[in-house]
């Protein structure tokens, strides 16, 4: 599947989001489009590594918000499902074959799917917003994965350059406001959670989701993040991990 198919899927996703009449959905999509593109490339790459039934690749996006990646995966021809809080899922006002949403409170509820239901799970930029220990949730992610199924995890890198600068300047790293990051993680943290959940890391890319598509972010900061991360991986802005169910 060529890259233009991914770009077309993102364009179709933008059209769908525009139909929601929820302005922040489009703002969120534009800010994160660079990340969505990188994740979709990885989804297409991992598709070649999993045993797919006649029904096609099944994808679950955990913490889908209004479903940007869920919708994009559907436009790529995959059966995709998204779960998040009811207040977000209720914003989605259209349906299409192979596209499903369910409300789920990850803190208090199990993922509402059977064991080994999915070939691929996407857990992107969610971990840092959880206000509870994530081990039980990681075990749930493993439960719904098929044997040899894959998982994609992305999250901000706690050891990234701008966090270190904030510490040197005596500034707080995390803002104590609703919706902000509750806790950020390091790569060893994530590897520990994977191991305790029957998942094995198969790849780690020290990513820099500098959001080059978002015009309001300072260009100098984007390039500093990108260069620092490329030179010293521990300073990368994001962690991008893939894992397989053991």
C-alpha positions as CSV (number, residue, x, y, z in Angstrom):
1,X,0.0,0.0,0.0
2,X,1.6,3.2,-1.2
3,X,1.9,6.4,0.9
4,X,-0.7,8.2,-1.3
5,X,-3.3,5.7,0.0
6,X,-2.5,6.9,3.5
7,X,-2.7,10.6,2.5
8,X,-6.1,9.9,0.8
9,X,-7.3,8.1,4.0
10,X,-6.4,11.1,6.1
11,X,-8.1,13.5,3.6
12,X,-11.3,11.4,3.8
13,X,-11.0,11.3,7.6
14,X,-10.8,15.1,7.7
15,X,-14.0,15.2,5.6
16,X,-15.8,12.9,8.0
17,X,-14.7,14.9,11.0
18,X,-16.0,18.0,9.4
19,X,-19.4,16.5,9.3
20,X,-19.5,16.1,13.1
21,X,-20.0,19.8,13.7
22,X,-17.5,19.6,16.6
23,X,-14.8,22.3,15.9
24,X,-12.2,20.9,18.3
25,X,-12.2,17.6,16.4
26,X,-10.7,19.3,13.3
27,X,-8.3,21.3,15.4
28,X,-7.1,18.1,17.1
29,X,-6.8,16.3,13.7
30,X,-4.7,19.1,12.2
31,X,-2.4,19.3,15.2
32,X,-1.8,15.6,15.3
33,X,-1.9,14.8,11.5
34,X,1.9,14.2,11.5
35,X,1.5,11.6,14.2
36,X,-1.5,9.9,12.5
37,X,0.5,9.6,9.3
38,X,3.4,7.9,11.0
39,X,1.1,5.5,12.9
40,X,-0.8,4.6,9.7
41,X,2.5,3.8,8.0
42,X,3.3,1.4,10.9
43,X,-0.2,-0.1,10.7
44,X,0.4,-0.9,7.0
45,X,3.8,-2.3,7.8
46,X,2.6,-4.5,10.6
47,X,-0.3,-5.8,8.5
48,X,2.2,-7.8,6.5
49,X,3.4,-9.6,9.8
50,X,0.1,-10.8,11.2
51,X,-2.1,-13.8,10.1
52,X,-5.3,-12.2,8.8
53,X,-8.6,-14.0,8.6
54,X,-10.9,-13.8,5.5
55,X,-12.7,-11.0,7.3
56,X,-9.6,-8.8,6.9
57,X,-7.4,-6.9,9.5
58,X,-9.2,-6.0,12.7
59,X,-8.0,-2.9,14.5
60,X,-8.9,-1.5,17.9
61,X,-8.0,2.1,18.9
62,X,-8.0,2.5,22.6
63,X,-8.6,6.1,23.8
64,X,-9.9,7.1,20.3
65,X,-11.3,10.5,21.3
66,X,-13.5,11.3,18.2
67,X,-11.9,8.4,16.2
68,X,-9.3,10.0,13.9
69,X,-7.2,6.9,13.6
70,X,-10.3,4.6,13.8
71,X,-11.8,6.4,10.8
72,X,-8.5,6.5,8.8
73,X,-8.0,2.7,9.3
74,X,-11.5,2.1,8.0
75,X,-10.7,4.2,4.9
76,X,-7.7,2.0,4.4
77,X,-10.0,-1.0,4.2
78,X,-9.6,-2.4,7.7
79,X,-12.4,-3.3,10.2
80,X,-11.8,-0.7,12.9
81,X,-13.2,-0.1,16.3
82,X,-12.7,2.8,18.7
83,X,-13.3,3.0,22.4
84,X,-13.3,6.1,24.7
85,X,-15.5,7.9,27.2
86,X,-19.1,8.4,26.3
87,X,-18.7,12.2,26.2
88,X,-16.4,11.7,23.2
89,X,-18.0,8.8,21.5
90,X,-21.4,10.6,21.5
91,X,-19.9,13.3,19.2
92,X,-19.6,10.8,16.4
93,X,-22.7,11.2,14.3
94,X,-22.2,9.0,11.3
95,X,-21.7,5.3,10.6
96,X,-20.1,3.1,7.9
97,X,-19.6,-0.6,7.2
98,X,-16.6,-1.9,9.2
99,X,-16.5,1.0,11.6
100,X,-17.6,0.7,15.2
101,X,-17.5,2.8,18.4
102,X,-18.2,1.8,22.0
103,X,-18.1,3.9,25.1
104,X,-15.7,2.6,27.8
105,X,-14.4,4.1,31.0
106,X,-10.9,2.5,31.0
107,X,-10.5,3.3,34.7
108,X,-13.6,1.4,35.9
109,X,-14.6,-0.9,33.0
110,X,-13.0,-3.8,31.1
111,X,-12.6,-3.3,27.3
112,X,-15.9,-4.4,25.9
113,X,-14.7,-7.1,23.5
114,X,-14.0,-10.8,23.7
115,X,-10.6,-12.4,24.2
116,X,-8.4,-12.4,21.1
117,X,-10.7,-10.2,19.1
118,X,-8.2,-8.0,17.3
119,X,-5.1,-8.3,15.1
120,X,-3.8,-4.9,16.0
121,X,-4.3,-2.5,18.9
122,X,-3.4,1.2,18.7
123,X,-2.8,3.0,22.1
124,X,-1.5,6.4,21.1
125,X,-1.0,9.5,23.3
126,X,-3.4,8.1,26.0
127,X,-1.1,6.6,28.6
128,X,0.0,10.0,29.9
129,X,-3.6,11.0,30.6
130,X,-4.4,8.1,32.9
131,X,-4.9,8.9,36.6
132,X,-4.5,5.3,37.7
133,X,-1.8,2.6,37.5
134,X,-1.8,1.3,33.9
135,X,-0.8,-2.4,34.5
136,X,-4.4,-3.7,34.6
137,X,-5.1,-1.8,31.4
138,X,-2.0,-3.2,29.6
139,X,-3.2,-6.7,30.6
140,X,-6.6,-5.8,29.0
141,X,-4.9,-4.7,25.9
142,X,-3.1,-8.0,25.7
143,X,-6.3,-10.0,26.4
144,X,-8.2,-8.6,23.4
145,X,-5.2,-9.2,21.1
146,X,-5.1,-12.4,19.0
147,X,-2.1,-14.7,19.5
148,X,0.9,-13.0,17.7
149,X,-1.2,-9.8,17.4
150,X,0.5,-6.5,17.4
151,X,0.2,-3.3,19.5
152,X,1.4,0.2,18.7
153,X,2.0,2.5,21.7
154,X,3.1,6.2,21.5
155,X,3.4,8.5,24.5
156,X,5.5,11.6,25.4
157,X,9.0,10.8,26.6
158,X,9.4,12.0,30.2
159,X,13.1,12.4,29.5
160,X,12.7,14.7,26.5
161,X,14.7,17.8,26.1
162,X,12.1,20.4,27.0
163,X,11.3,18.6,30.3
164,X,15.0,18.7,31.2
165,X,15.2,22.5,30.4
166,X,12.1,23.1,32.5
167,X,13.8,21.3,35.5
168,X,16.9,23.4,35.0
169,X,14.8,26.6,35.1
170,X,12.9,25.4,38.2
171,X,9.6,25.1,36.3
172,X,6.9,22.5,36.7
173,X,6.9,19.8,34.1
174,X,3.2,18.8,34.3
175,X,0.4,21.2,34.5
176,X,-2.1,20.3,37.2
177,X,-5.3,21.0,35.2
178,X,-8.1,18.7,33.9
179,X,-7.2,17.0,30.7
180,X,-3.5,17.6,31.0
181,X,-0.9,14.9,31.4
182,X,-1.3,13.1,34.7
183,X,2.1,11.3,34.5
184,X,4.6,10.7,31.7
185,X,6.7,7.6,31.2
186,X,10.1,6.5,30.1
187,X,10.9,3.6,27.7
188,X,12.0,1.3,30.6
189,X,8.6,2.0,32.2
190,X,6.8,0.9,29.1
191,X,9.0,-2.2,28.6
192,X,8.2,-3.3,32.2
193,X,4.4,-2.9,31.6
194,X,4.6,-4.9,28.4
195,X,6.6,-7.7,30.0
196,X,4.1,-8.0,32.9
197,X,1.2,-8.2,30.4
198,X,2.4,-11.0,28.1
199,X,3.7,-8.6,25.4
200,X,7.2,-8.4,23.9
201,X,8.7,-5.3,22.4
202,X,9.6,-5.7,18.7
203,X,10.7,-2.2,18.0
204,X,11.2,1.2,19.4
205,X,11.6,4.4,17.4
206,X,12.6,7.5,19.2
207,X,10.1,9.8,17.5
208,X,9.7,13.5,17.3
209,X,6.1,14.3,16.6
210,X,7.0,18.0,16.1
211,X,3.6,18.6,14.5
212,X,5.0,20.4,11.4
213,X,1.4,20.6,10.0
214,X,0.3,22.8,12.8
215,X,1.1,26.5,11.9
216,X,0.9,28.0,15.3
217,X,3.8,26.0,16.8
218,X,7.2,27.9,16.8
219,X,9.3,26.6,13.9
220,X,12.5,26.9,15.9
221,X,11.1,24.7,18.7
222,X,10.1,22.1,16.1
223,X,13.6,21.9,14.6
224,X,15.3,21.9,18.0
225,X,13.1,19.0,19.1
226,X,13.8,17.2,15.8
227,X,17.6,17.7,15.8
228,X,18.1,17.0,19.5
229,X,16.1,13.7,19.3
230,X,17.9,12.6,16.2
231,X,21.3,13.2,17.9
232,X,20.5,12.0,21.3
233,X,17.6,9.5,21.3
234,X,16.9,9.8,25.0
235,X,15.9,13.5,24.3
236,X,13.3,12.6,21.7
237,X,9.9,14.1,22.3
238,X,8.0,10.9,22.0
239,X,8.3,7.1,22.5
240,X,7.0,4.9,19.7
241,X,6.9,1.2,20.6
242,X,5.6,-1.8,18.8
243,X,5.0,-5.1,20.6
244,X,3.6,-8.6,19.9
245,X,1.5,-10.9,22.1
246,X,3.8,-13.7,23.3
